Amino acid sequence: MSDSAVSAECPRAADDFDRYHRVRAHTEALAAALTAEDQCLQSMPDASPAKWHRAHITWFFEQFILVPFLPGYCVFDDAFQYLFNSYYEAVGPRHPRPMRGLLSRPSVIEITAYRAHVDAAMTRLMADPPETVADLIGLGLQHEQQHQELLVTDMLHAFAQNPLAPAVLPGWREPRGAPGPSEFVACAGGLLEIGHGGEDFCFDNEAPRHRVFLPPYRLCSHLVRNRDMLAFIADSGYRAPTLWMSDGWARVQEAGWCAPLYWREADGAWQQMTPGGLCPLDPDAPVRHISWYEADAFARWAGARLPTEAEWEAATGCAGLHEWIGHVWQWTASAYGPYPGYHPAAGAIGEYNGKFMANQMVLRGSSAATPPGHARTTYRNFFHPDRRWQFTGLRLARDL
């Protein structure tokens, strides 16, 4: 069926059709500069090869949409359910995550054919979609966008180990921070509502919308800059145990942290590994690739603290605050847990977020690696407090 025929039959179906193919094409654009050898790299257990990302997000559509909803659908390869399942216990066993880099087979060519096979089937399904499938398609596209960011950050970590410092995204342009001096802006607090409450898409962990009480507080107008972190380093911040949480200080000593991840000093000049390759460090850019422990220690050094996620979200409407999205995910003081009244969905889809609500910290905003149209002020990202390979930074808060 042609695009115009889909549009004439159902505007919602046409929107889903167009967005599906736009998101899927963006994944391929992100991988365009990667060779077959590049796409097999797995530089640490937390990362996955680009080839695996491309296959897993395709498997998601096949497993949760095509198999149950498209009559007569032919599974591309029965082995892929084992190879490309990520963590869905209800679906069955899976290849161990730390060993994904050993999957030299199937080849990149076969993964590309797999994507084309599923795209063709999804096109047939969306020509006359069941009413129950629209939300699943939306979830699948948001899921693919999450993996688009992971594809970039995982490959950045892999290429940072290469002495040639190749570019994941040739032509990458570093985002510039908002101009003007940093200052603390008063936020009124009070009895407020946070969480997603609209009709558009959200992940289950963003709901339900609920009330919180916040004392008055202040947030910094700008994100913490590289020049601020340079001052922290010069003042022996990485060597002062009184600034650090106990677990953080142990991690500093164990890993030998002395600067954010991907910073390199040579002949008194700092450089930073970026998706565009190795570049001079921009002192005015927001600092990134720091752990929660580093963010917390820096805030304490600066006579401030990290905002809670409720403070962060409630302040998005305050005048004088900049750089909410498109720079770095911003660490908060909030542990990742369920909102009051949260209930995971039934079945395997219910494993998407809920079972990770322990031992992790919430980040808000979005980053320079977040794909277009994926950010929103209610978005709850989360990572373990020692993780640094994502585009993670911070905004300071103070009590009023």
Buried (B, 14 or more C-beta within 10 A) or exposed (E): EEEEEBBEEBEEBBEBBBBBBEBBEBBEEBBEBBEEEBBBBBBEEBBBBBBBBBBBBBBBBBBBBBEEBBEEBEBBBEEBBEBBBBEBEEBEEBBEBEEBBEBEEBBBEBBBBBBEBBBEBBBBBBBEBEEEBBEBBBBBBBBBBBBBBBBBBBBBBBBBEEEEBBBBBEEBEEBEBBEEEBEBBEBEBEEBEBBBEEEEEBBBBBBBBBEBEBEEBBBBBBBBBBBBBBBBBEEEBBEBEEBBBEEBBBBBEEEEBEBBBBBBEEEEEBBBBBBBBBBEBBEEBBBBBBBBBBBBBBBBBBEBBBBBBBBBBBBBEEEEBBBBBBBBBBBBBBBBEBBEEBEBBEEBBBBBBBEBBEEBBBBBBBBBBBBEEBBBBBBBBBBEBBBBBBBBBBBBBBEE
